[in-house]
Amino acid sequence: MPSKPRLVDLRGGRKIPPPSSGDIRPREPRRSTLKERKRRTRAVITAAVCVCTLLTTYAVHAASYLPRFTYQHVSVSGAHLVAPTQIEAFVEDKLGESSRGFISGRNIFVFKYSTLPNVIVANFPAVRSASVSRDTSMGNGLIVTLQERTPYAEWCEESIGANCYLLDDQGVVFAPASGVATSSLPSQYIFSGILSTTTLSVSTPPYGEIFAGTHFSGISDLLKRLHSAGVTPLGAELQDDTDFFIPLAEGFYLKASYGEDPDTLAKNLTLILNADALKGKTPQLEYIDLRFGNRVYYKFKGQPQSQ
């Protein structure tokens, strides 16, 4: 049998007997200790990252609400028909609607004011166009510049004691006509009949709706041509989806259709008024019908229609 190893004390040269087998304790492997250290390191790093993330997130949240990074005031120019305070309050409401989240919606890097002009026009029919820009002269703010509609004529409901409203040169109804004299308007026309709905302000009809829709410009041109033909139109009244009537100060009215050339209609009217059958008899006329191209019909009061 191999002999047991002996220990030698180098300090004194004394031999030390080997430890008995019962005193020998097995050492833990170094690999297990290394794994524990790595695990603890990873846990510390993860905790540190979480803390940093939370602190950074909170800092971003708090910074997004700071006055230096948010819109603080609204100024309005070009408002006369609409009170500037109404526009200011409206824009402030839009800012407030978007400022309740984790990141402030009023933040200059978040709030998209480029959509505001269309929203303003859609909610204020008296506003024809709007522009919005950033104001940095007194901190962060928004400047709203308006172009309002100009009254052109009146549109009145068909019922007895009808309400009347102002419309502009595009035919858009935008404000009540109460307190406004017809004689103070550029055209002094009075229109009546069905309006065409638009996307401007359908929540408050008839504001934002258009008289005759896309045909308004043609009717307006015809009224101008009639002045050149020697008669005085008072406005227009829609009858259905294709026809309209034009009352004249001379005591009779014209029948016309959408899509007809205004110059042709005015020339036809001039020809028939100078024809032998009608010359000098306009006070007896009830109407002249211009809806059938070169065929013109007319009717005297109390008599049948003639061609």
Secondary structure as UniProt FT lines:
FT   STRAND          7..8
FT   TURN            10..12
FT   STRAND          15..16
FT   HELIX           21..23
FT   HELIX           30..64
FT   HELIX           67..69
FT   STRAND          73..77
FT   HELIX           84..97
FT   TURN            105..106
FT   TURN            108..110
FT   HELIX           113..115
FT   HELIX           116..123
FT   TURN            125..126
FT   STRAND          127..135
FT   TURN            137..138
FT   STRAND          141..148
FT   STRAND          153..156
FT   TURN            160..161
FT   STRAND          164..167
FT   TURN            169..170
FT   STRAND          172..176
FT   TURN            178..179
FT   HELIX           182..184
FT   STRAND          190..192
FT   STRAND          195..196
FT   TURN            202..203
FT   TURN            205..208
FT   STRAND          210..211
FT   HELIX           213..215
FT   HELIX           216..228
FT   TURN            229..230
FT   STRAND          235..238
FT   STRAND          243..248
FT   TURN            249..250
FT   STRAND          253..257
FT   TURN            258..259
FT   HELIX           262..273
FT   TURN            276..280
FT   HELIX           282..284
FT   STRAND          285..292
FT   TURN            293..294
FT   STRAND          295..300
FT   TURN            301..302
FT   STRAND          305..306
//
